[in-house]
C-alpha cells in the first residue's frame, strides 16, 4: 500500500507532506473547508493529478493532517493498494423519501462478492444519520464493515457538501467499497463526556426531532439548563449534547443538536431520539475527551493485532473542537502516539461519526466521539 499526502492552503497552494506522487492512485480522500473545497480548481487539480482515481471528499469543521488540525485548507491523501480493488457510488437525498431508503440504495450499488469494507461520507445537515446507517447496514452483507461520517460546516450549520468524481454538492451521500482478502480494517470510537442532571423520558418525538421530555417542551427545558449559552443555539448546543439510552441497561448514544425551532419548541438532532428512550445532558471534561481519542486508537490497534496501520482516517466531532480549542491537537497527537509515527493520519471534524464502538459491535451513528478507521494490507 502506497500513500501520498499533500495539503492546499491559500498561502502556499499545494505542499507535499508525505510519500511520492501517485499518478496511478486508485482513491483520493479530500477533506476541506466548504468555500475552499467548493472552488472548482481544487478538485479539478486532484483529478488531473490522479486521472484513474476516485476523488471522494467533503466539507469539514476542521481538517486533520498528520498531528495537525487545520482550518480552511484541503488535505488530499492519495492511495494505491497492492491487492485491493475499490468501487465508488453516490446517491442524492432529493431522490428518496427518507434517509433510510437513500442508504439502502447506496448499499445496493456495491457488488457483495469480495466486499470487505465500506467508507461513507454524507451531507451533514439534511440527513437523518441514524436512518442512513440503518439503511446501509440492512442492505450490506453481515460481515462487511461500515465507517464514515457526516460532513461539516464549521460552527455555522448553514451548508455542507460531499463530492465524488465531480463538484461538491449539498444533499449528496457517497461511499467507496474496498474489495479483497488482504485488506485489514480496524475501527474504534470513544467519547469522554460527563453526564449531569436527571435522566428524563422522551415522551414525544418523531425520528430525529425531539418535542417533549417528561411531558415538557424539550427546547424550553434545555434552554433552562443552558442559561446564558441558550442565545447561541444551535452552535452552543455542541457544548452540551444529550446522552440517549435506548434500553434498560444499554449504553447511551450521544446526540448533537443540528437545529432548533423556537415556534414549535423542537430540537433536531443528527440521529434518532425515539419515544420511550431516556435522555440526559452532558458536559465536557478536557482530560477525558483526550483519553477518549487515545482509547479509540487503542481499540483500532487491538483489532489489527500485530499489523501496524498504514493509514488512519480520524473523524472527530466539531463539538470536541469547540471545547478543546487550543488543546485540540492533543487528541490527534494522542492517536499518533498509539498508532505510531509510520501511520499516515488524515480526517476531519464532523457533524456525526459512523462506526461501531468496537469491531464486534453493531455500526451506529455517534456524536461527540473520536472515530478512527485504520487500513493496512497483509
C-alpha positions as CSV (number, residue, x, y, z in Angstrom):
1,X,0.0,0.0,0.0
2,X,1.4,3.4,-1.1
3,X,0.3,6.8,0.2
4,X,0.9,10.3,-0.9
5,X,-0.4,13.2,1.2
6,X,-0.4,16.9,0.4
7,X,-2.2,20.0,1.7
8,X,-3.6,23.1,0.0
9,X,-3.6,26.4,1.8
10,X,-4.2,29.9,0.5
11,X,-0.7,31.0,1.5
12,X,1.3,28.2,-0.3
13,X,-1.1,26.4,-2.6
14,X,-0.2,22.6,-2.7
15,X,2.5,21.3,-0.5
16,X,3.6,17.7,-0.4
17,X,3.8,16.3,3.1
18,X,4.3,12.5,2.8
19,X,5.3,10.0,0.1
20,X,5.8,10.4,-3.6
21,X,3.3,11.4,-6.2
22,X,1.0,8.6,-7.2
23,X,-0.2,9.0,-10.7
24,X,-1.7,5.5,-10.6
25,X,-3.7,6.2,-7.4
26,X,-7.0,4.3,-7.0
27,X,-8.5,6.7,-4.5
28,X,-8.0,10.2,-3.2
29,X,-9.6,11.4,0.0
30,X,-10.1,15.2,0.1
31,X,-11.3,17.0,3.2
32,X,-11.5,20.8,3.3
33,X,-13.3,23.9,4.4
34,X,-16.6,24.4,2.5
35,X,-15.6,27.5,0.5
36,X,-12.1,26.2,-0.4
37,X,-13.3,22.7,-1.4
38,X,-16.1,24.2,-3.5
39,X,-13.6,26.2,-5.6
40,X,-13.7,24.4,-9.0
41,X,-9.9,24.3,-9.4
42,X,-9.2,22.4,-6.3
43,X,-10.9,19.1,-7.2
44,X,-10.1,19.6,-10.9
45,X,-6.4,19.7,-10.0
46,X,-6.7,16.5,-8.0
47,X,-8.5,14.7,-10.8
48,X,-5.8,15.8,-13.3
49,X,-3.0,14.7,-10.9
50,X,-4.7,11.2,-10.4
51,X,-6.6,10.5,-13.6
52,X,-7.6,7.0,-12.7
53,X,-8.6,7.6,-9.1
54,X,-11.9,8.1,-7.5
55,X,-11.9,11.5,-5.7
56,X,-14.0,11.3,-2.6
57,X,-14.3,14.2,-0.2
58,X,-16.5,16.5,1.9
59,X,-16.6,19.8,3.7
60,X,-15.5,20.0,7.3
61,X,-15.4,21.8,10.6
62,X,-11.6,21.4,10.6
63,X,-9.1,19.2,8.7
64,X,-6.8,16.6,10.2
65,X,-3.4,16.2,8.6
66,X,-0.7,14.3,10.5
67,X,-0.7,15.6,14.0
68,X,-2.0,19.0,13.0
69,X,-5.6,20.4,12.8
70,X,-6.1,23.0,10.2
71,X,-9.0,25.3,9.1
72,X,-9.9,26.4,5.5
73,X,-7.4,24.1,3.9
74,X,-7.7,20.9,1.8
75,X,-6.0,17.7,2.9
76,X,-5.6,15.3,0.0
77,X,-4.5,11.7,0.6
78,X,-3.9,9.5,-2.5
79,X,-3.9,5.7,-2.1
80,X,-2.6,2.9,-4.2
81,X,-3.3,-0.6,-2.8
82,X,-1.2,-3.7,-3.6
83,X,-4.0,-6.2,-3.9
84,X,-7.3,-4.3,-3.1
85,X,-9.9,-3.1,-5.6
86,X,-12.1,-0.1,-4.9
87,X,-15.5,0.8,-6.2
88,X,-17.4,4.1,-5.5
89,X,-21.1,5.1,-5.7
90,X,-23.2,8.0,-4.7
91,X,-26.9,9.0,-4.2
92,X,-28.7,12.2,-3.6
93,X,-31.2,12.7,-0.8
94,X,-33.6,14.5,-3.0
95,X,-34.2,11.3,-5.0
96,X,-35.6,9.4,-2.0
97,X,-38.3,10.0,0.6
98,X,-36.1,9.0,3.5
99,X,-32.5,8.8,4.6
100,X,-33.1,5.0,5.2
101,X,-34.1,4.5,1.5
102,X,-31.1,6.6,0.4
103,X,-28.8,4.4,2.5
104,X,-30.3,1.2,1.2
105,X,-30.0,2.3,-2.4
106,X,-26.3,3.3,-1.9
107,X,-25.5,-0.1,-0.3
108,X,-27.2,-1.8,-3.3
109,X,-24.7,-0.2,-5.6
110,X,-21.9,-2.4,-4.3
111,X,-21.4,-6.0,-5.5
112,X,-21.3,-8.0,-2.3
113,X,-18.8,-10.6,-3.7
114,X,-15.5,-9.9,-2.1
115,X,-16.6,-6.7,-0.4
116,X,-14.6,-6.1,2.8
117,X,-15.5,-2.6,4.0
118,X,-17.5,0.5,3.0
119,X,-16.5,4.0,3.9
120,X,-19.2,6.6,3.6
121,X,-19.5,10.4,3.6
122,X,-22.8,12.2,3.9
123,X,-24.4,15.6,3.8
124,X,-24.3,16.6,7.5
125,X,-27.5,18.8,7.8
126,X,-30.2,17.3,5.5
127,X,-29.7,13.7,6.6
128,X,-31.1,11.6,9.5
129,X,-27.8,9.8,10.2
130,X,-29.4,7.0,12.2
131,X,-31.8,6.1,9.4
132,X,-28.9,6.4,6.9
133,X,-26.8,3.9,8.8
134,X,-29.8,1.6,9.3
135,X,-30.4,1.5,5.5
136,X,-26.8,0.8,4.8
137,X,-26.4,-1.9,7.4
138,X,-29.5,-3.8,6.5
139,X,-28.6,-3.9,2.8
140,X,-24.9,-4.7,3.1
141,X,-23.7,-8.3,3.8
142,X,-23.5,-9.0,7.5
143,X,-19.7,-9.3,7.7
144,X,-18.9,-6.1,5.7
145,X,-17.6,-3.3,7.9
146,X,-19.0,0.2,7.7
147,X,-17.5,3.5,8.9
148,X,-17.6,7.2,7.9
149,X,-19.0,10.5,8.9
150,X,-21.3,13.5,8.3
151,X,-19.8,16.5,6.6
152,X,-19.4,19.7,8.5
153,X,-19.5,23.5,8.0
154,X,-17.5,24.8,11.0
155,X,-19.9,26.1,13.7
156,X,-22.1,27.8,11.2
157,X,-24.6,24.9,10.4
158,X,-25.5,26.5,7.0
159,X,-24.5,24.2,4.2
160,X,-22.4,21.0,3.9
161,X,-21.2,19.4,0.7
162,X,-20.0,16.0,-0.5
163,X,-18.0,15.2,-3.7
164,X,-17.4,12.1,-5.6
165,X,-15.7,12.4,-9.0
166,X,-17.3,15.7,-9.6
167,X,-18.3,19.0,-7.9
168,X,-19.2,19.0,-4.2
169,X,-23.0,19.2,-3.7
170,X,-25.5,19.5,-0.9
171,X,-27.7,16.6,-0.2
172,X,-25.2,14.1,-1.5
173,X,-24.1,10.8,0.1
174,X,-21.1,9.0,-1.4
175,X,-19.2,5.9,-0.5
176,X,-16.2,3.7,-1.5
177,X,-16.1,0.0,-1.2
178,X,-12.9,-2.0,-0.7
179,X,-12.6,-5.5,-2.2
180,X,-10.0,-8.1,-1.3
181,X,-8.9,-10.6,1.3
182,X,-5.6,-8.9,2.1
183,X,-7.1,-5.6,3.4
184,X,-7.1,-5.4,7.2
185,X,-9.5,-2.7,8.7
186,X,-9.6,-1.6,12.3
187,X,-12.1,0.7,13.9
188,X,-12.8,2.3,17.2
189,X,-15.0,5.1,18.7
190,X,-15.0,6.7,22.1
191,X,-16.3,9.9,23.6
192,X,-15.2,11.3,27.0
193,X,-18.2,13.4,28.1
194,X,-19.7,13.5,31.6
195,X,-23.4,13.3,32.2
196,X,-25.1,15.6,34.6
197,X,-28.6,16.4,35.8
198,X,-31.5,14.0,36.0
199,X,-32.3,11.4,33.3
200,X,-35.6,12.3,31.5
201,X,-38.0,10.2,29.5
202,X,-38.5,11.1,25.8
203,X,-42.3,11.5,25.8
204,X,-42.8,12.9,22.3
205,X,-40.5,12.8,19.3
206,X,-40.6,12.0,15.6
207,X,-37.4,10.4,14.2
208,X,-34.6,12.9,15.0
209,X,-36.9,15.7,16.0
210,X,-37.5,16.0,19.8
211,X,-40.6,17.6,21.1
212,X,-41.0,16.7,24.8
213,X,-39.0,15.4,27.8
214,X,-41.1,14.2,30.8
215,X,-44.1,15.9,29.1
216,X,-42.5,19.3,28.9
217,X,-41.2,21.2,26.0
218,X,-37.8,19.8,25.3
219,X,-36.4,23.1,24.0
220,X,-37.7,25.1,27.0
221,X,-36.2,22.5,29.4
222,X,-32.9,22.5,27.5
223,X,-32.6,26.3,27.4
224,X,-33.2,26.4,31.2
225,X,-30.1,24.3,31.7
226,X,-28.0,26.3,29.2
227,X,-28.7,29.6,30.7
228,X,-26.7,32.3,29.0
229,X,-25.5,29.8,26.4
230,X,-29.0,29.4,25.1
231,X,-28.7,32.5,22.9
232,X,-26.1,30.8,20.8
233,X,-28.2,27.8,19.8
234,X,-27.8,25.6,17.8
235,X,-24.0,26.1,17.9
236,X,-23.8,26.3,21.7
237,X,-25.6,23.0,21.9
238,X,-22.4,21.4,20.8
239,X,-21.0,22.1,24.3
240,X,-24.0,20.3,25.9
241,X,-25.1,17.2,23.9
242,X,-27.6,14.6,25.0
243,X,-26.9,11.1,26.0
244,X,-29.8,8.9,24.8
245,X,-30.2,5.5,26.4
246,X,-32.5,3.1,24.4
247,X,-32.7,0.1,26.7
248,X,-32.8,-0.6,30.5
249,X,-29.1,-1.5,30.7
250,X,-27.7,-0.3,27.3
251,X,-25.0,2.3,27.0
252,X,-26.0,5.8,26.0
253,X,-25.5,7.2,22.5
254,X,-24.6,10.8,22.3
255,X,-26.7,13.1,20.1
256,X,-25.8,16.6,18.9
257,X,-28.3,19.3,18.0
258,X,-28.4,20.5,14.4
259,X,-31.3,22.9,14.6
260,X,-33.9,24.4,16.9
261,X,-37.4,25.7,16.1
262,X,-38.5,28.2,18.8
263,X,-42.0,28.4,17.4
264,X,-42.6,24.7,17.6
265,X,-40.4,24.2,20.6
266,X,-38.4,21.4,19.0
267,X,-34.8,20.4,18.6
268,X,-33.5,18.5,15.6
269,X,-30.6,16.1,16.2
270,X,-28.1,14.3,13.9
271,X,-29.7,11.0,14.7
272,X,-32.9,9.5,16.2
273,X,-34.2,10.3,19.7
274,X,-37.1,7.8,19.9
275,X,-40.0,8.0,22.2
276,X,-39.5,5.8,25.3
277,X,-35.8,6.4,25.4
278,X,-34.1,8.2,28.3
279,X,-32.1,11.4,27.7
280,X,-29.5,13.2,30.0
281,X,-27.4,16.3,29.4
282,X,-23.7,16.0,29.1
283,X,-20.8,18.4,29.5
284,X,-17.1,18.4,28.6
285,X,-14.2,17.1,30.6
286,X,-10.9,18.1,28.9
287,X,-8.8,15.2,30.0
288,X,-11.5,12.6,29.4
289,X,-12.0,13.9,25.8
290,X,-8.3,13.4,25.1
291,X,-8.4,10.0,26.8
292,X,-11.4,9.1,24.6
293,X,-9.4,9.8,21.5
294,X,-6.5,7.6,22.6
295,X,-9.0,4.9,23.7
296,X,-10.4,4.8,20.2
297,X,-6.9,4.4,18.8
298,X,-6.2,1.5,21.2
299,X,-9.3,-0.3,20.0
300,X,-8.1,0.0,16.4
301,X,-4.7,-1.4,17.4
302,X,-6.3,-4.3,19.2
303,X,-8.4,-5.2,16.2
304,X,-5.4,-5.2,13.8
305,X,-3.3,-7.3,16.1
306,X,0.4,-7.3,15.1
307,X,-0.2,-5.3,11.9
308,X,0.6,-1.6,12.2
309,X,-1.7,0.6,10.2
310,X,-0.6,2.3,7.0
311,X,-3.5,4.8,7.1
312,X,-5.7,6.1,9.8
313,X,-8.9,8.2,9.0
314,X,-9.8,10.2,12.0
315,X,-13.4,11.7,12.2
316,X,-14.0,13.7,15.4
317,X,-17.0,15.8,16.3
318,X,-17.0,19.6,15.9
319,X,-18.2,19.8,19.5
320,X,-14.9,18.4,20.7
321,X,-13.0,21.0,18.7
322,X,-15.1,23.8,20.2
323,X,-14.4,22.6,23.7
324,X,-10.8,21.7,23.4
325,X,-9.9,24.9,21.5
326,X,-6.1,25.5,21.7
327,X,-5.7,21.9,23.0
328,X,-7.4,20.3,20.0
329,X,-4.2,18.9,18.6
330,X,-3.6,16.9,21.8
331,X,-6.3,14.4,20.9
332,X,-4.7,13.9,17.4
333,X,-1.3,13.6,19.0
334,X,-2.6,11.0,21.4
335,X,-3.9,9.0,18.5
336,X,-0.5,9.2,16.7
337,X,1.3,8.1,19.9
338,X,-0.8,4.9,20.0
339,X,-0.8,4.1,16.2
340,X,2.9,5.1,15.6
341,X,4.6,7.7,13.5
342,X,4.7,5.5,10.4
343,X,0.9,5.7,10.1
344,X,-0.4,8.5,7.8
345,X,-3.2,10.4,9.6
346,X,-6.0,12.2,7.7
347,X,-9.6,13.1,8.6
348,X,-11.9,15.9,9.6
349,X,-14.2,17.4,12.2
350,X,-17.7,16.4,11.5
351,X,-21.4,16.7,12.4
352,X,-21.6,12.9,13.1
353,X,-19.5,9.8,13.2
354,X,-20.4,6.4,11.7
355,X,-18.7,3.4,13.3
356,X,-19.1,0.5,15.7
357,X,-17.9,1.3,19.2
358,X,-15.7,-1.8,18.8
359,X,-15.1,-4.0,15.7
360,X,-17.5,-6.6,17.0
361,X,-20.3,-4.2,17.9
362,X,-23.1,-3.0,15.5
363,X,-22.4,0.1,13.4
364,X,-24.2,3.2,14.7
365,X,-24.3,7.0,14.3
366,X,-22.4,8.7,17.0
367,X,-21.9,12.3,18.0
368,X,-19.2,13.9,20.1
369,X,-16.8,11.0,19.6
370,X,-13.4,10.4,18.1
371,X,-13.9,7.7,15.5
372,X,-10.9,6.0,13.8
373,X,-10.7,3.7,10.7
374,X,-7.3,2.1,10.0
375,X,-6.3,0.4,6.8
376,X,-3.4,-1.9,6.0
377,X,-2.7,-4.8,3.7
378,X,-1.1,-8.0,4.9
